[in-house]
Amino acid sequence: MRRPPKESNDSARRITRRSLVLGAGQLGVIGVLGWRMHEMQVEQAEEFRFLAEENRISLRLIPPERGMIFDMNGVRLAVNEQVYRIVMLREDAGNVDEALARLRHVVTLEDGVIERAREEVMRRPAFVPVTIVDRVNWEDIARVSANAPALPGIFAEVGLSRMYPLGADTAHVVGYVGPVSDSDLARLETPDPVLRLPRFQIGKTGVENRLEDQLRGSAGTTRLEVNAVGRVMRELGRVEGTRGANVQLTIDSRLQSYVEARMEGESAAAIVMDCDTGNLLAVGNAPSFDPNLFVRGISVADWRALNENRYRPLAAKAVQGTYPPGSTFKMVTALAAFEAGVVTPEETVRCPGHMDVSGHRFHCWRRGGHGNMNFHESLKQSCDVYYYEIAQRVGIDAIAAMARKLGIGVRPDIEMSALAQGLAPDRAWKQSVRGESWRIGDTVNASIGQGYVLSSPLQLAIMTARLATGRNIMPRLVHKIDGVEQPYKGGESLGLNENDLRRVRASMYGVCNHERGTAFGSRIVAEGMRMAGKTGTSQVRRITAEERARGVLSTEDLPWERRNHALWVNYAPDEAPKFAVAVVVEHGGGGSSVAAPIGRDITLQALYDGPPPLEAYPANVRARIAEQQERIRNHVPVGGVTSERA
Amino acid sequence: MSYLEYNVKYVPAGIRKLLYVDWAVVLLIIAAASMGFLMLYSISGGRAHVWMEPQLKRFGLGLVAMLVVAMVPIWFWRNMAALAYCVSLVLLIAVEFVGQTNMGAQRWLNLGFIELQPSELMKVALVMFLAAYYDWLPLGKTSHPFWVLLPVVFILTPTALVLGQPDLGTAALILAAGGAMMFVAGVHWAYFATVIGAAAGGIYAVLASRGTEWQILLDYQYRRIDTFLDPAADPLGAGYNIAQAKIALGSGGWTGRGFMQGTQSRLNFIPEKHTDFIFTTLAEEFGFLGSFALLALYGLIMFFCIASALTQKDRFAALVTLGVAINFFLYFAINMAMVMGLVPVVGVPLPLVSYGGTAMMVLLLSFGLMQSAHVHRPR
């Protein structure tokens, strides 16, 4: 059957028409596609190119090596130790279970380590190395390396970790580092991105914390090309960071260790300060703790043990603890009175053992009284009534001003955490803080360093150094940063009357070297090494009338936390003061019996720059001292490394 | 039907037929495919054996097959049309039961010597069948409702089967190609206007009902529609691929980042980079010039096909040529629009360029039909 040509022509015409319409539509679509290409590839190219670069390039930080911390003599107090970890790379390991099982044969692993590692390995992409065990000892690492052919995908990696060679002995001064916490980050306005690296550690306390910025250094960066799943393809460029600055402290680590050892068994604090420069040679806190525990991540049990210890090992008592200074405050009261001219040094006050002030009876520590006392005798024998009297004459505001001049109630500025301000109370303070007016009884209490007066051991040392020199000595802990000597502050004259100062010093000398002095038993007999000091015994709470009626209880009869604090301050040598020392023994009992001997031993150790000869001690104590020296020689700091490894 | 049915003055015979092949189209096809080989070489990181060599072999085979098909008279293919459609339909049904699942969809039929995608075959078969249908149908009945309904059934049956696999992209292609065939065959405008209007109204109703009492779909279905239409709303999930594809495309700039220098594809940011998203690599490495060149090649192929169709006096030959062109157009238009973020992502390869066996073979065979019509057209 042939089709009529007409129909065929008609059909062709119709198809032609429709295909032209279709072709036009298609041309339109092609136009849209071309326009879109132009828009994306020409007009928005920059934007997309940027996004592509951002996709491709990963900027990674190279953590800087933390600066080291040394003592005055170059002894290392904080170092970076190489630590080894065993790492697994899944893509090289083949059968993960088999590889881990073989690893178990090679090194001994704790329970659960394998399971945890396995989970982690399977969770991460195959090209990410996963740490199986951290802080592996050298023997295990050697064994892993020796068995490398049998352990595909398992290898040892080396990293740096903070280590404190002297352990507990320098724990409070140096402080410690730990993992960066959210609160650490929140405290900083613009946290260094390096802080967000896993494993990165930040200074938590002490110098580590206060000099964090200098110690940390700055991170380097490496520009890596990464693919869609994050695998590194190659390094495009690298900018090296700078390592943290080394810090040299004024601390003398040998003396520091001696102080720690000498106070062992007590809850105590001690400061040794250079009278001239303010350099802190030792900042002792007993008991202490092993800072290395915190670097590694402290266990719950260790943490609880430290926290629940009633001697509070974590507290830096030397700078953070505040105590009523007790009789060590008497120099302040006396100087204020002399300055005001309300009493002359020769004038005597009768001490009947107590004094009645506006209906209250204030007792002297000696129940029977001291009789007639001039200033010299009153300080030597620590008569309280004398100070009750002169304090009422001069008034609390003058005493508080003198206290602040000598450093009590002023927050010292050194590179440690949690520095206590202490308190030199006056009328304005009581009115504004307590909302009460000052009473005369408050003055009487304050005159002997009780009541509201509070001082840290560091402030007592500052006070002693200023008394010894008459100059505005400021404490100094950091000697050099990155080799640059740090400035000395203060040192100018306090403007005190030199005669008054000389009298106070002479009386402090009497305390140690006159037979009736409260610290005569703790004197130094070596020529040119004699010290001048003052004992203090401060009440933790008021003794009730009832207790007094029953008779004074001996220290041993009281529970520990109700015993008096024992305090001691001194400087030595008397003729040319070199060191100022302050000692506080919490609930130690009496200043003369407990704190003064510690102060003397520390002073001698500092003066002789090592163990002093027994001849420096009075003959009657030499045997005991020899024993003590032997014991201290064997002291090993908690968590420290033995000398041959250090 | 016999040879004499055609109003033939002169038809080349024997080996001389080769001279009458539309060589311009063949050359354009080879040019487009060559860009594909280049891209496959680049994407595999210079390892030719991974994708480029198999693709080359298949292309060579396909080219030969195309010429073989071209040598066979077009009336033979017209006679085969119904058979081809029926076989394809049977295979589509078979794949439902014995097909191999790949990426969640049943698409493959393992015939032992070859893995076959019946849906690809159906694209050509449907075009052939509809061309034959309208060739057979007297011209006056073209717009008669019954004779309109019949091809609609022919189109919707395979569409539904493919949609059930589920393969949304191919189903859309089949539907669009079938519709376009009916359009060029001369079905009345009003039918298209009605269908398009109804579809638009239905979609509007579904979308407008959202959140009202007479909501048509369930909430989660709406959410899926949302991500489908706007993948950017889910940049780490469904939107990730398209976002990365756009970055690759856009970062090409005028001249591209250079051969084998595309970071997006080399670093695996691009999904399916050797198949559906191959255009992004081309655009990234050769820039606007490269991608526009490919678009121009495609446009020229379209132009020559339509030009060939317009010279045809025979209805079947003209319609089959146009059908081949329509299929080809839908392929590249949807693929390009998809990677450029103009339409939602559906699985449609870039013709002649994407790596893949069945699609390439079927495409070249369909060009064989077009060539057969071209060679055997009456002069």
Interface residues (C-beta under 8 A of the other chain):
Chain A: M1 R2 R3 P5 E7 S8 D10 S11 A12 R14 I15 T16 R18 S19 V21 L22 G23 Q26 L27 V29 I30 V32 L33 G34 R36 M37 H38 M40 Q41 V42 Q44 A45 E47 F48 R49 L51 A52 E53 N55 R56 E225 V226 N227 A228 V229 M233
Chain B: L4 E5 N7 P138 L139 A180 F183 V184 A185 G186 Q244 K246 I247 A248 L249 G250 S251 G252 G253 W254 T263 Q264 R266 L267 N268 F269 A283 E284 G287 F288 S291 F292 L295 Y298 G299 M302 F303 I306 A309 L310 Q312 K313 D314 R315 A318 L319 L322 I326 F329 A333 M336 A337 M340 L342
